């Protein structure tokens, strides 16, 4: 098993064309497979509190 803790930024235009940036935090949990590759088994994120 392995895990990653991530902070991310996503920018996109809103309905008026103004660029908006969303901040979020995420945790991914991975499991090692029989032949050595990794499989993502849990991926959860939530908005960051600013």
N, C-alpha and C positions, 0 to 999 in steps of 0.2 A: 504494500500500500504506500501511497505517496499523496501529498497534498500541495496545493499552490494557493497562496493568498495574493489577490490582485487588486490594484486600483486602476480604474479606467476612466477615460474621457471620451465622450462621443459628441460630435458637433454636427448639427443639421439645421437647415432653415425652418423657422416656424411658418404659420399661415400667412404672415405679412412679409416674409422673405428675410427677416432678421435672423442672424446666426445665433443659435442657442447651444450652450455646452452643458451636457449632463455629466455629473460625476457619480460613479458607483464603486462599490467594493464587492468583491466576489471571492468565493472559496470553491475550488475544484478538488475532488477526491478521485484518485486514479488507482486502478488495480493492475498488477502485473499479470499478464496472460501466460499460459503454459509455455509458449515458444519465445518468450522474452519481450514481446511488445506490450505497450501500456494501453489500457482502455479507461476512458473517462466514465465513471459510474455515478458521480453526483456533481452537479454544477448549479450553484445558487448565487444570486446577487441581489443587492438592495441599494437604493439610492444612498449616497453619502450625506451625512449631516454637515452642513456648512455653517 
